[in-house]
Amino acid sequence: MTDGRGIKRLLAGATLALLAACGGGGSDVEYGEMLRRGISANPDTLDPHKSSAQWENIVIGDMFEGLFVEDSAGRPVPAVADSWELDETQTVWTFKLKETLWSDGTPLTAHDFVFAFRRLQAPETAGQYASMLWLVKNAAELNRGEVEPEDLGIRAIDDYTLEITLDYPAPYLPGLLTHYTTYPVPRHVVEEFGDRWVRPENIVVNGPYKLVDWTVGASLVSVKNENWEGADELCFDSVAYFPISDLNAAERMIEAGEMDINNAFEGPRRDEIERRLPGWVHADPALTVTYWVFNEDVPPFDDVRVRKALAMALDREFMTENVLTPGYIPAYSFVPPGIDNYVSGEGAPRVDWADMPRAERLLEARRLLEEAGFGPNNPLRFTYMYRNTSDNMKPPPVAQQNWKQIADWVQPELLLQETKVLYERLRQSDFEFSDAAWVADFNDPHNFLYLLDSKTGQLNYGNYTNPEYDALLAASNVELDLEARAELLAEAEQMMLDDMPLTPMWFQVNQNLVDPTLTGWEDNVVDIHRSRYLCRP
C-alpha cells in the first residue's frame, strides 16, 4: 500500500497531473467528478475469465457487462441482450443483441461472446470459475480438452443473434449471465496483447467505465467510456478504487472526506462506527455463508467421525453473539435462508445435531473421536487455517478452546493466512482444515450446492466425492417443476450435511460504509452495487 500522503494526493486529485504524481499514467485524461471506493484488497487480475474475488468484481463490473447486468437491487436486467426466446426443451436460448460498441469504437457482436465463452473453457486459460458454466453443452468436455472449441454450445447465428445451448434447463440463467465469467471480451485486443490486454494502456471495454491507471498497491482509476450507450447519464466522470485492507485506515479516510464508499467495516464496532459516521453504516441480510472445510484427502479428515466431532464442538452461538458482526446468524445448513427457488421451514436441510445441547455435543464429540482411535496415547493434532480479515480473525481462538473442551488430547494449532494466499491454498488442496466463505453469484441454491459436486474442480476445496450427491444435482438440473427441483436440491444438501465435508458456521450480513449524501445505493442480498447507479446531488 502506498503511504498516506500518496493516497491523500490521489484521492484529492481531479486531474491526471495529480494522479501522475502518485505513479499514474499519461497526461490527457480529465477526471471530473470522481467516485472514490474502498475495495479491501489488491486485485490479482481484471480479466473476467481469470478473476475469482469479490473485490475484483467491483472494478470489473464497472468496466464490462454481459447479456444481463444487475440493477441497483441486484436483480438481473437486460444489458447487451435486447430480447430472447427459449425452445420447447428450455435448453436452447436465442438472444437478439443490441448494436453496441467497444470503447475503441469497434462493434461488439455475437462473435465476441462466442470467443469469450470458448476462452473461459480453454484449458490454458485456467479459469477458476470455468465450472460455473459447465451447464453449457460440451463446456466441461472443452475444459478437459476432450472436444474442439467449435463443439461448445454457443454460436453466432449472425452478428447480432447469439444461441446458447444448455445440457439441461436452467431457470436461473439470466442471473448467471450477470456474472463476470459470462462477459464478452474483445478478441482483437486479447489476441494482440495476450495477458497484458487488461493493462490500462491496452484495455478495451464495453461497460460504463474504462481503466486508465493501475498503481499496484495504491489505486485503480477508471473514467467514463464515451462509447457506452448510457455515458451521458452517468453522474460520475471517473471512479477510483482503493485496496485498503486496514478498516481503521478506511474510517480515517472517510472522516477526512477522502472516500465515499468502503465495502467493509469492523462489525463488532458497529455501534461506535454509527456514532462516528452517522448514516454511513449499511448492514443487511446477505446470501453469504462462512463455512469451515475439511480436506478429505488428508488423514484424519478422511474419517467422517473426526469431521463431525470437530463440527459439533464449535459454539456458533457464542461466536455470533460475542465476537462477530451484529446480525450474523449461526449456521446449521449450507444454503442461506431466504434464497430463491428453495425449500424453507421444516423441510429445510439441517445437521442432525443442531438442537442438541452443547454439553451433550461435547460428550458425543469425545465418543466419536475415541471410536476413531484418538485418546491420551494418540492425540488428535491438526492445523486450522484462517483468513486475516477482521471478522475471520476473532472466532479461531474461541474455536481452539472449544476443541480443547472435548478432551486435553485434542491439540489444534491455528495458522493465520493472508486472504488471497488462503484461497490459493484451498484451490490447490494445500490445507488440513480451513476457514472459507461463499458469496452468491446468482440467487439460486444451485450456486452453493454445485461447489460440492465432484466434477466442480478447484472450488470443491475439500475434494468431496459422493456419486449419490452428484446424481441428485444432475436430477435437479433436468427437473422443470421448480418445487420438485427444490426438493431434489434439499435432499442433496441434507446428504452432504450428513457426510460433513464442511461445517457451516454462520450466515453473514453485507457490510458497507456509504456516504449518506449519495443516491442510487440500494441494499441487496447479492451485495452488488455498480457505480453507474450512484449519484451525488
GUKOL-58622 format. One line per field, with one value per residue (C-alpha): residue number from 1; x, y negated, z negated. Coordinates in pm, 1 decimal. Layout:
num	NUM	...
xx	X	...
yy	Y	...
zz	Z	...
END
This chain:
num	1	2	3	4	5	6	7	8	9	10	11	12	13	14	15	16	17	18	19	20	21	22	23	24	25	26	27	28	29	30	31	32	33	34	35	36	37	38	39	40	41	42	43	44	45	46	47	48	49	50	51	52	53	54	55	56	57	58	59	60	61	62	63	64	65	66	67	68	69	70	71	72	73	74	75	76	77	78	79	80	81	82	83	84	85	86	87	88	89	90	91	92	93	94	95	96	97	98	99	100	101	102	103	104	105	106	107	108	109	110	111	112	113	114	115	116	117	118	119	120	121	122	123	124	125	126	127	128	129	130	131	132	133	134	135	136	137	138	139	140	141	142	143	144	145	146	147	148	149	150	151	152	153	154	155	156	157	158	159	160	161	162	163	164	165	166	167	168	169	170	171	172	173	174	175	176	177	178	179	180	181	182	183	184	185	186	187	188	189	190	191	192	193	194	195	196	197	198	199	200	201	202	203	204	205	206	207	208	209	210	211	212	213	214	215	216	217	218	219	220	221	222	223	224	225	226	227	228	229	230	231	232	233	234	235	236	237	238	239	240	241	242	243	244	245	246	247	248	249	250	251	252	253	254	255	256	257	258	259	260	261	262	263	264	265	266	267	268	269	270	271	272	273	274	275	276	277	278	279	280	281	282	283	284	285	286	287	288	289	290	291	292	293	294	295	296	297	298	299	300	301	302	303	304	305	306	307	308	309	310	311	312	313	314	315	316	317	318	319	320	321	322	323	324	325	326	327	328	329	330	331	332	333	334	335	336	337	338	339	340	341	342	343	344	345	346	347	348	349	350	351	352	353	354	355	356	357	358	359	360	361	362	363	364	365	366	367	368	369	370	371	372	373	374	375	376	377	378	379	380	381	382	383	384	385	386	387	388	389	390	391	392	393	394	395	396	397	398	399	400	401	402	403	404	405	406	407	408	409	410	411	412	413	414	415	416	417	418	419	420	421	422	423	424	425	426	427	428	429	430	431	432	433	434	435	436	437	438	439	440	441	442	443	444	445	446	447	448	449	450	451	452	453	454	455	456	457	458	459	460	461	462	463	464	465	466	467	468	469	470	471	472	473	474	475	476	477	478	479	480	481	482	483	484	485	486	487	488	489	490	491	492	493	494	495	496	497	498	499	500	501	502	503	504	505	506	507	508	509	510	511	512	513	514	515	516	517	518	519	520	521	522	523	524	525	526	527	528	529	530	531	532	533	534	535	536	537
xx	0.0	122.8	191.2	-89.6	33.9	28.9	-325.8	-440.9	-293.0	-456.0	-793.4	-788.1	-681.4	-925.0	-670.6	-418.2	-129.6	-204.1	-252.4	72.4	249.6	142.1	251.7	-34.1	-44.7	-47.9	-147.0	-460.7	-728.2	-968.6	-1122.9	-1403.3	-1649.4	-1490.8	-1648.1	-1399.6	-1446.1	-1257.5	-1228.2	-1037.2	-762.8	-534.0	-673.8	-462.4	-631.1	-907.1	-952.5	-1315.8	-1211.2	-934.6	-1083.9	-1233.7	-1250.5	-1537.6	-1315.4	-1207.7	-1573.7	-1634.2	-1390.6	-1462.7	-1839.9	-1791.7	-1597.8	-1781.0	-2134.3	-2277.0	-2611.6	-2758.4	-2647.7	-2756.4	-2989.4	-2949.1	-3144.5	-2917.6	-3175.2	-3083.7	-3194.6	-3103.6	-2774.1	-2631.6	-2933.6	-3219.5	-3461.8	-3452.5	-3659.2	-3639.5	-3718.4	-3969.7	-3697.4	-3597.3	-3234.3	-3178.2	-3173.9	-3161.7	-3065.0	-3103.2	-2824.9	-2827.4	-2589.3	-2323.5	-1957.1	-1635.1	-1461.3	-1228.9	-1529.5	-1523.8	-1872.9	-1947.7	-2104.5	-2222.1	-1879.9	-1723.9	-1945.7	-1853.6	-1483.8	-1526.7	-1716.7	-1460.5	-1171.0	-1314.5	-1324.3	-989.0	-756.6	-475.5	-691.7	-716.9	-1033.9	-1113.8	-1485.3	-1498.5	-1712.0	-1987.6	-2071.0	-2049.5	-2423.3	-2342.5	-2329.4	-1977.8	-1829.1	-1680.8	-1553.5	-1384.0	-1230.7	-1082.2	-951.3	-1181.7	-1362.1	-1287.7	-1390.0	-1643.7	-1827.9	-1915.4	-2287.6	-2266.0	-2278.0	-2330.3	-2622.6	-2535.4	-2355.3	-2638.8	-2801.7	-2646.0	-2756.6	-2663.5	-2743.3	-2750.7	-2727.4	-3036.3	-3293.6	-3166.4	-3436.4	-3164.0	-2971.1	-3044.5	-2896.2	-2595.9	-2542.1	-2476.7	-2161.4	-1829.1	-1728.5	-2002.0	-1889.5	-1768.8	-1404.2	-1256.5	-1094.4	-896.5	-730.0	-684.4	-514.5	-283.8	-170.7	-227.2	-239.7	-139.7	-473.8	-615.4	-337.0	-457.2	-265.8	-427.8	-767.7	-1086.0	-1421.9	-1794.3	-1922.4	-1963.8	-1605.3	-1260.7	-939.4	-677.4	-449.6	-345.1	-83.8	-37.6	-82.3	-223.6	-517.8	-701.4	-883.5	-1143.0	-1302.0	-1628.1	-1642.7	-1792.2	-1887.2	-2112.8	-2474.7	-2563.0	-2249.9	-2436.9	-2648.8	-2358.9	-2332.8	-1961.7	-1696.0	-1449.0	-1416.8	-1114.7	-1074.7	-852.0	-736.8	-737.7	-740.4	-692.0	-1050.1	-939.5	-745.5	-1055.4	-1259.8	-998.2	-1007.5	-1385.6	-1364.7	-1112.3	-1351.0	-1124.9	-1353.2	-1720.8	-1773.0	-1592.6	-1702.2	-1641.3	-1630.5	-1534.3	-1865.6	-1825.1	-1761.7	-2080.6	-2238.5	-1922.2	-1889.7	-2252.4	-2184.2	-1871.7	-2018.7	-2392.8	-2586.5	-2287.6	-2338.4	-2524.2	-2567.1	-2834.0	-2903.1	-2667.7	-2660.6	-2325.6	-2217.5	-1896.6	-1805.2	-1501.4	-1389.8	-1206.5	-958.8	-1087.9	-767.1	-567.4	-596.8	-764.0	-1019.9	-1091.4	-1291.7	-1644.5	-1635.2	-1347.8	-1512.3	-1841.8	-1677.9	-1492.0	-1801.4	-2022.1	-1784.3	-1796.4	-2001.8	-2153.3	-2394.6	-2112.7	-1918.2	-2209.7	-2329.0	-1992.7	-1716.0	-1874.7	-2067.9	-2410.8	-2672.9	-2472.9	-2679.5	-2541.0	-2549.5	-2653.8	-2706.8	-2504.5	-2754.6	-2851.2	-3211.9	-3423.7	-3267.0	-3496.7	-3625.4	-3570.6	-3745.6	-3797.6	-3934.4	-3946.4	-3839.5	-3513.6	-3188.9	-3005.9	-2733.8	-2895.4	-2734.3	-2841.6	-3082.2	-2855.0	-2738.4	-2371.0	-2272.0	-2418.4	-2244.2	-1907.7	-1971.6	-2073.8	-1770.1	-1539.8	-1710.5	-1671.0	-1301.4	-1234.2	-1417.4	-1191.8	-887.0	-783.5	-710.3	-430.2	-193.7	-286.1	-361.8	-557.6	-328.9	-430.5	-384.2	-676.6	-607.7	-799.2	-813.4	-657.8	-968.9	-1139.3	-1430.7	-1248.5	-959.3	-1176.1	-1351.3	-1042.1	-915.5	-1269.8	-1275.6	-939.3	-1081.8	-1399.5	-1196.1	-983.3	-1305.4	-1363.6	-1051.4	-699.8	-564.6	-733.3	-448.6	-533.9	-290.2	-401.7	-248.7	-327.6	-301.6	-343.6	-681.0	-552.0	-289.2	-551.6	-780.3	-490.2	-401.0	-764.8	-774.9	-457.2	-587.7	-286.8	-452.1	-597.0	-889.2	-967.9	-1193.2	-1378.6	-1684.9	-1910.9	-2098.1	-2381.7	-2302.6	-2672.9	-2984.1	-3039.6	-2936.3	-2753.5	-2486.5	-2399.2	-2455.6	-2260.4	-1945.2	-1957.8	-2011.8	-1714.9	-1683.7	-1656.8	-1279.9	-1088.0	-1387.7	-1460.6	-1187.0	-1203.2	-1242.5	-1578.0	-1694.4	-2032.3	-2189.1	-2536.9	-2498.3	-2383.1	-2680.1	-2927.8	-2776.7	-2794.4	-3160.3	-3239.4	-3087.1	-3344.1	-3644.6	-3871.9	-4108.0	-3947.0	-4096.6	-3978.6	-3639.1	-3616.2	-3688.6	-3410.7	-3165.0	-3269.4	-3219.7	-2872.1	-2785.0	-2902.8	-2693.4	-2389.0	-2450.2	-2468.0	-2133.5	-1987.6	-1721.7	-1761.9	-1917.5	-2142.7	-2059.9	-2270.0	-2475.6	-2341.5	-2474.7	-2347.8	-2129.4	-2071.8	-1994.4	-2172.6	-2179.2	-2540.7	-2543.3	-2508.1	-2826.7	-2888.4	-2747.5	-2989.0	-2905.8	-2949.9	-2881.4	-2613.2	-2427.6	-2356.3	-2364.0	-2247.5	-2110.0	-2336.6	-2638.5	-2480.9	-2511.7	-2414.6	-2692.1
yy	0.0	-346.2	-585.8	-802.1	-1114.5	-940.2	-816.4	-1160.4	-1324.4	-1063.8	-1094.9	-1470.4	-1460.4	-1567.4	-1580.1	-1333.0	-1555.5	-1484.5	-1113.4	-1102.0	-1236.5	-914.8	-689.4	-743.3	-724.3	-975.6	-1339.8	-1360.9	-1235.7	-1457.5	-1301.3	-1546.2	-1434.8	-1129.3	-848.3	-700.6	-337.3	-114.1	246.1	414.6	595.8	567.6	724.2	1002.6	955.8	764.9	1034.8	1153.1	1509.0	1529.5	1337.8	1506.8	1228.6	1010.3	700.7	758.0	784.2	429.3	298.5	548.4	495.3	121.8	187.0	477.3	602.7	923.3	1022.1	921.1	689.6	636.3	345.0	135.6	400.0	680.2	829.8	935.4	694.3	694.7	534.7	638.3	867.5	688.7	982.9	1361.5	1675.5	2039.6	2351.4	2610.3	2805.4	2489.5	2566.8	2350.4	1975.6	1740.8	1380.4	1076.3	833.3	456.5	283.7	159.6	61.3	147.4	-153.2	-176.4	-211.9	146.8	301.9	562.5	869.6	1218.4	1340.7	1168.8	1375.9	1695.1	1612.1	1530.7	1848.0	2060.1	1875.1	1929.8	2306.7	2333.2	2537.7	2285.5	2005.0	2192.2	2004.3	2066.9	2021.7	2223.2	2490.4	2237.3	2255.0	2630.8	2629.8	2511.1	2805.9	2953.7	2691.0	2942.5	3152.2	2849.7	2756.6	3106.5	3085.1	3361.2	3165.7	2878.8	2515.4	2536.7	2808.8	2572.5	2498.2	2136.3	1996.1	1671.9	1714.0	1371.4	1065.1	979.7	1317.0	1547.8	1901.6	2077.9	2448.4	2596.6	2956.1	2902.3	2631.7	2353.9	2113.9	1908.7	1844.2	1466.9	1428.8	1640.8	1427.2	1123.4	1294.0	1164.4	1505.7	1461.0	1116.6	1072.4	981.1	802.4	1071.9	822.4	688.5	1016.4	1176.4	877.0	829.8	1165.4	1140.3	772.0	684.6	566.1	314.1	-49.6	-121.6	173.7	245.4	217.1	247.7	236.7	105.7	-242.1	-295.8	-222.7	-167.2	-439.6	-393.6	-91.8	-164.7	171.5	146.7	-205.0	-257.1	-189.7	-462.2	-433.0	-708.8	-732.8	-523.1	-764.3	-477.2	-318.5	-381.7	-540.5	-751.6	-1083.3	-973.2	-878.4	-1105.5	-1038.8	-1106.1	-871.2	-609.6	-549.4	-217.1	-178.9	165.9	79.1	382.4	176.8	94.7	-168.6	-343.3	-333.2	-500.9	-772.6	-840.7	-869.9	-1110.2	-1316.9	-1336.9	-1119.2	-822.3	-777.5	-402.0	-117.1	242.2	349.5	228.8	384.3	544.3	572.3	194.6	118.9	-97.5	-304.6	-349.7	-457.4	-727.1	-845.6	-820.9	-885.8	-739.8	-559.3	-206.5	42.7	395.5	611.2	981.9	1149.7	1463.6	1543.0	1836.6	1880.6	2245.6	2437.1	2707.2	3034.6	3175.7	3530.4	3639.3	3571.7	3805.3	3787.7	3584.3	3879.4	4007.9	3863.4	3925.5	3681.2	3420.6	3448.5	3432.6	3111.2	2955.5	3044.1	2887.6	2539.4	2284.4	2085.5	1903.9	1761.4	1656.7	1479.4	1311.8	1203.5	1175.7	1126.8	855.7	799.5	968.3	1279.1	1598.2	1935.9	2174.8	2536.9	2566.6	2458.9	2274.7	1936.2	1877.0	1659.8	1779.8	1814.4	2147.2	2349.1	2517.5	2346.1	2422.3	2780.4	2922.1	2728.1	2926.5	2911.1	3101.7	3367.9	3241.0	2875.8	2888.7	3092.5	2901.1	2818.4	3025.7	3329.4	3235.9	3235.3	3580.4	3714.4	3549.0	3723.6	4057.1	4019.7	3932.7	4222.0	4452.9	4319.5	4421.8	4097.2	4053.3	3979.5	4216.4	4093.0	3718.4	3553.5	3289.1	3071.6	2722.3	2488.0	2216.4	1887.0	1551.7	1228.8	1012.5	855.4	1085.2	1402.0	1343.4	1343.4	1685.2	1911.5	1863.7	1941.9	2249.6	2360.9	2354.0	2529.2	2818.3	2844.1	2877.8	3215.5	3352.5	3234.3	3470.9	3264.6	3033.4	2783.1	2528.5	2202.3	2067.7	1711.6	1654.7	1354.4	1394.8	1436.2	1686.3	1887.5	1918.7	2015.7	2291.7	2403.4	2429.8	2639.1	2858.6	2746.6	2749.9	2972.5	2771.3	2417.2	2117.6	2028.9	1838.5	1827.1	1523.8	1599.4	1529.0	1558.8	1612.4	1987.0	2280.2	2447.2	2176.5	2311.3	2682.0	2719.5	2640.1	2992.4	3170.4	3399.5	3256.5	2894.6	2891.7	2616.4	2473.8	2810.4	2727.9	3043.8	3278.5	3408.5	3702.4	3871.7	4021.0	4008.4	3637.9	3578.6	3775.1	3564.5	3244.2	3390.9	3485.1	3134.0	2994.4	3162.7	3109.5	2840.8	2822.4	2571.0	2725.8	3074.4	2929.4	2762.4	3095.2	3267.3	2993.3	3011.6	3388.1	3334.6	3074.3	3298.0	3585.2	3358.5	3226.8	3585.1	3658.3	3341.8	3246.6	2897.5	2744.0	2440.6	2166.1	1854.9	1665.1	1317.1	970.0	740.9	465.3	136.3	-221.6	-457.0	-834.4	-915.9	-1202.0	-952.1	-846.4	-526.2	-288.5	-5.1	265.9	610.8	973.4	1022.5	708.5	578.3	201.9	78.0	-274.7	-350.1	-381.9	-621.3	-999.4	-1291.5	-1554.3
zz	0.0	76.3	-210.4	-350.0	-176.4	163.3	111.1	-1.7	306.6	526.7	361.1	387.0	749.7	1018.6	1299.3	1432.2	1327.8	961.9	1031.1	1223.8	914.6	744.2	1026.3	1268.0	1645.1	1930.7	1932.6	2146.4	1904.9	1715.1	1404.9	1336.7	1069.0	904.6	700.9	451.1	343.2	99.9	222.1	-65.1	130.6	429.5	747.1	890.3	1226.0	1401.6	1663.0	1630.6	1715.0	1454.8	1164.5	858.1	598.7	485.2	469.1	830.6	931.8	804.7	1066.9	1345.6	1322.1	1375.9	1697.6	1861.6	1899.7	2039.8	2180.8	1845.9	1567.2	1206.9	1142.2	825.9	631.2	753.8	991.4	1347.6	1621.0	1992.2	2089.8	2428.8	2476.1	2647.2	2645.1	2614.9	2656.1	2545.3	2742.9	2620.7	2432.0	2242.0	2320.0	2628.1	2563.9	2861.4	2791.7	3014.0	2925.3	2915.5	3155.7	2915.0	2936.9	2762.2	2608.3	2910.6	3143.4	3273.4	3298.7	3031.0	3192.2	3107.4	3218.6	2915.7	2685.2	2869.0	2836.3	2466.9	2375.9	2559.1	2395.1	2045.2	2101.5	2278.5	2052.0	2099.4	1956.3	1623.3	1534.9	1170.7	1234.3	1556.3	1388.5	1322.8	1692.6	1733.3	1787.6	2141.9	2381.0	2403.3	2170.2	1925.1	2213.7	2370.8	2037.3	2016.8	2372.9	2497.8	2772.9	3006.9	2932.1	3215.7	3021.9	2736.2	2713.4	2822.3	3174.6	3359.9	3596.7	3732.8	3596.5	3360.1	3289.5	3030.6	2950.0	2624.8	2585.8	2236.2	2117.8	1904.8	1829.5	1603.6	1484.1	1316.7	1641.1	1659.0	1310.5	1403.4	1713.2	1493.4	1363.9	1493.3	1630.4	1893.1	2009.9	2367.8	2417.0	2721.7	2932.3	3138.5	2822.3	2636.1	2934.2	2982.1	2622.2	2451.3	2071.4	2097.6	2256.3	1919.7	1858.5	1873.9	2194.2	2375.4	2223.7	2429.2	2250.9	2320.2	1986.9	1841.0	1719.4	1863.9	1669.1	1718.2	1416.3	1210.6	946.6	776.8	402.1	418.8	652.5	974.7	1165.7	1440.6	1646.6	1835.1	2150.9	2401.9	2632.6	2370.6	2464.8	2130.0	2085.8	2093.6	1796.4	1566.4	1263.2	1206.6	1467.2	1301.4	1028.0	805.8	625.4	319.7	197.1	-171.2	-399.4	-717.5	-820.4	-1071.0	-796.2	-575.9	-850.6	-890.7	-517.9	-529.3	-823.0	-627.9	-331.7	-115.9	-41.1	46.9	4.4	-166.0	-112.1	-473.0	-830.9	-1162.5	-1257.2	-1636.3	-1642.2	-1454.6	-1726.8	-1765.5	-1388.5	-1360.2	-1621.4	-1442.5	-1090.5	-1116.7	-825.5	-674.2	-809.2	-589.4	-730.0	-569.8	-508.2	-264.8	-54.7	-212.8	-424.1	-618.3	-638.8	-757.1	-518.9	-577.6	-328.5	-295.1	-121.2	-439.1	-740.9	-988.2	-791.3	-566.8	-867.3	-899.4	-1275.6	-1315.0	-1093.5	-1279.1	-1623.1	-1549.9	-1392.3	-1690.0	-1941.0	-1789.7	-1982.8	-1697.5	-1926.4	-2138.9	-1829.3	-1661.4	-1981.2	-2121.1	-1863.2	-1520.6	-1341.6	-1496.1	-1283.2	-1191.3	-1231.3	-1346.5	-1050.5	-1070.2	-694.8	-393.0	-170.5	-322.0	-427.7	-200.7	123.1	424.4	561.0	241.9	-47.4	-382.3	-726.5	-849.4	-513.8	-506.9	-540.4	-873.8	-1057.1	-1275.0	-1597.0	-1561.8	-1858.4	-2086.2	-2397.7	-2373.3	-2676.7	-2504.1	-2181.2	-2359.1	-2504.9	-2165.1	-2003.2	-2250.5	-2190.6	-1813.6	-1841.6	-2076.7	-1838.0	-1561.5	-1767.2	-1933.7	-2303.4	-2554.7	-2377.4	-2030.5	-2046.0	-1768.1	-1621.9	-1328.2	-1185.9	-1130.3	-870.8	-865.8	-685.7	-808.0	-760.7	-1061.1	-1145.2	-1046.8	-1287.9	-1601.9	-1611.2	-1575.9	-1935.2	-2053.6	-1832.0	-1968.6	-2320.6	-2201.7	-2061.7	-2374.6	-2575.2	-2407.1	-2576.6	-2657.1	-2391.7	-2118.7	-2019.2	-1744.1	-1603.8	-1440.5	-1120.9	-1009.5	-633.5	-406.4	-235.9	119.0	4.0	-185.4	116.0	339.1	91.9	86.0	464.4	454.6	167.2	-37.0	-379.2	-650.5	-788.5	-679.3	-700.7	-377.3	-262.3	39.5	167.9	409.0	772.1	851.7	641.8	660.5	433.4	721.2	690.0	343.6	388.0	710.6	510.3	364.8	696.4	757.0	1110.0	997.9	962.2	782.7	595.6	433.3	185.1	-26.2	272.2	153.0	364.7	336.8	652.9	495.8	425.3	783.0	912.8	714.7	853.1	1202.1	1149.6	1027.3	1344.0	1567.5	1339.0	1486.7	1189.6	952.5	638.0	730.5	822.9	480.9	310.5	502.3	412.8	46.6	45.5	186.0	-74.1	-357.9	-223.6	-210.1	-563.9	-691.0	-524.6	-684.0	-423.6	-566.9	-873.5	-822.3	-1072.6	-1017.8	-764.8	-719.4	-669.5	-398.2	-540.9	-365.3	-457.7	-217.2	-210.2	-303.8	-52.5	235.0	412.0	604.4	345.2	267.4	15.5	172.1	84.1	351.7	232.9	582.8	624.6	962.7	984.3	1280.2	1047.6	798.2	791.5	575.5	566.9
END
